[in-house]
């Protein structure tokens, strides 16, 4: 019985792409946290016009991060479905 190959992507640069996606999603989460704290501070300081634009910007950050995660999951599912291994061959 042959030994099965690894179940992760071994193509050159695949790890770097995954790390870049992780960094971008982490930065978006940090941006959302900063946006929340700045909005709450401004709101408690009496600025009532800021929450709606901040909520829209936060929603855009969320959608961008969600899109990156969905693209990564689709690529991984496609790779598994096609049975791709190291170098793009099965």
C-alpha positions in Angstrom: 0.0 0.0 0.0 1.5 3.3 -1.0 2.1 6.0 1.5 -0.3 9.0 0.9 1.2 12.3 0.1 0.7 15.4 2.2 -2.7 17.0 2.4 -1.4 20.6 2.0 -0.5 22.7 -0.9 3.2 22.2 -1.8 3.3 24.5 -4.9 6.0 27.2 -4.7 4.7 30.4 -3.2 1.5 28.8 -1.7 2.7 29.3 1.8 3.5 33.0 1.1 0.1 33.6 -0.4 -1.6 32.0 2.6 0.5 34.1 5.0 -0.2 37.3 3.0 -4.0 36.6 3.3 -3.7 36.0 7.0 -1.8 39.3 7.5 -4.3 41.3 5.5 -7.2 39.7 7.4 -5.5 40.5 10.7 -4.8 44.1 9.6 -8.5 44.4 8.7 -9.5 43.1 12.1 -7.2 45.6 13.8 -8.6 48.4 11.6 -12.1 47.5 12.6 -11.2 47.4 16.3 -9.6 50.9 16.0 -12.6 52.2 14.1 -14.9 50.9 16.8 -13.0 52.5 19.6 -12.5 55.8 17.7 -16.3 55.9 16.9 -17.3 55.2 20.4 -15.0 57.9 21.7 -16.3 60.4 19.2 -19.9 59.4 20.0 -19.5 59.8 23.7 -17.8 63.1 23.0 -21.0 64.4 21.3 -20.3 63.7 17.6 -23.6 62.2 16.5 -22.8 62.2 12.7 -19.9 59.7 12.9 -21.5 56.3 13.7 -23.2 55.7 10.3 -20.1 56.3 8.1 -18.0 54.4 10.5 -20.5 51.5 10.4 -20.4 51.5 6.6 -16.5 51.5 6.7 -16.5 48.7 9.2 -19.0 46.7 7.0 -16.7 47.2 4.0 -13.7 45.9 6.0 -15.8 42.9 7.1 -16.8 42.1 3.5 -13.3 42.5 2.3 -12.0 40.1 4.9 -14.8 37.7 4.3 -14.1 37.8 0.6 -10.5 36.9 1.2 -11.4 33.9 3.4 -14.0 32.7 0.9 -11.5 32.9 -2.0 -9.0 30.9 0.0 -11.6 28.3 0.9 -12.7 28.0 -2.7 -9.1 27.6 -3.9 -8.4 24.9 -1.3 -11.6 23.0 -2.2 -10.7 23.2 -5.9 -7.2 22.0 -5.2 -8.5 19.0 -3.3 -11.2 18.2 -5.8 -8.6 18.2 -8.6 -6.2 16.2 -6.5 -3.3 18.6 -7.0 -0.1 17.9 -5.3 3.4 19.4 -5.4 4.1 21.3 -8.6 0.5 21.2 -9.7 0.5 17.5 -10.7 -1.4 14.7 -9.1 
